[in-house]
């Protein structure tokens, strides 16, 4: 059988098909060029927002808030030397350790009031809270110069912690506002340990000036006055600079200020040109209604997230518990270091000579802060925020177990010098990891904030961990004060065991930690105004 083959001819001309392919190719190239142009525009816009002189100046002012708090918190050595003159020379004794612990405990208890300052910063603005904290720190700094009793120093240290926490909470909330949607958020937060180390220069200068002043008249009656005047001058300089140059960063208040400024300028312009705003025409009425609606959209109402909702959110509670465990063992180690540092290795100490301990710790803190500033941003970009934090928490138990083990091994092998070198390196590692963990916790706290109107409150909730830090420091000081009833080996061994247990608990808590809260599971959906919630796709932010 033969089949007849019929050739079908397309009804679309070949030239038309070629034109369509050419048009599609041109549209593809145009779309690619538009995407590249949009990416370049976004990059240029982001770079311009990050490098404007006004924004750089405001970021410097925010760093000065942390510098002021570091100056206040590190002024403890001079106060102890006034209460206990023998503490300025020789090794740390049980009495010195007890005084240091109680004064630090008072400061940390005052810092736990950050919850109140966080709520206030979300209501009236970050700038007012920061300035209030600076003025309070200035008054406390001068008042400490006239204190001569233990009760007076404890009271002033508590008040210094209260007003100092205002600057910290306001500063962290400002950082969250400034770096929102920016890829440089990790870099900005990673500089905070360097700022804290720079704050220790203030007490050193105060101590040098206090030693050079002749103890006559008023300075003889109040030995701490000369050094505290130097501290007061530094605080006054920072306060004046913040008063003149610090800008408000809370978006709602900043937008209101900008709108009011624009309205004032328009009114001035209309008055100068002889124009009148009162126009009864329908066109004028329509324009006024449209402008009012636009203003209403610009000043949209923020989300309403209550304190109870934040305190009952599982992810935020786990973050608070993790930071509390970190604060417990890290601050306990820091307060015990001046005492166990010079203890010989056969007493499960570090075996570092007294004269070397303070300069060595300053060098260690500087080196650790510089390392954290350089290493954390690339690590977070490469590995991720939460995985890095989980890995750092695993290092602490190993350090708290290895240090006493090496001390006992050095005692049996009679190599005290080798043990001192190892313990110094272990202290450097612990300080570096602790600073890195604190930076990572701050980044997690900033990521957990659902919107700008709740950032201060969330930071205040995280500051509750200062209570546990105060209890740990107080217990450590009391244990050394009562160490006469027990041997130094038993006390040191028990404290190392407590540190390791707390570190293990903190490492286990990080396994349950999430990087951001979830709507519905952590926070109810009804409390959000979605126009004000942080954008998930915005830069480096990990929001809702």
Secondary structure, DSSP 8 states (H G I E B T S, - for coil): ----------SS-HHHHHHHHHHHHHHHHHHHHHHHHHHHHHHHHHHHHHS-HHHHHHHHHHHHHHHHHHHHHTTHHHHHHHH-GGGGSSS--HHHHHHHHHHHHHHHHHHTTHHHHHHHHHHH-HHHHHHHHHHHHHHHHHHHTT--SHHHHHHHHHHHHHHHHHHHHHHHHHHHHHSTT-TTHHHHHHTHHHHHHHTHHHHHHHHHHHHHS---THHHH-TTHHHHHHHHHHHHHHHHHHHHH-----HHHHHHHHHHHHHHHHHHHHHHHT--S---SHHHHHHHHHHHHHHHHHT-------HHHHHT-HHHHHHHHHHHHHHHHHHHHHHHHHHHSSS-GGGTS----HHHHHHHHHHHHHHHHHHHHHHHHHHHHHT-HHHHHHHHHHHHHHHHHHHHHHHHHHHHHT-HHHHHHHHHHHHHHHHHHHHHHHHHHHHHHHHH--BGGGHHHHHHHHTTHHHHHHHHHHHHHHHHHTGGGS-HHHHHHHHHHHHHHHHHHHHHHHTT--SS--BTTTB-GGG--GGGB--TTSTT----
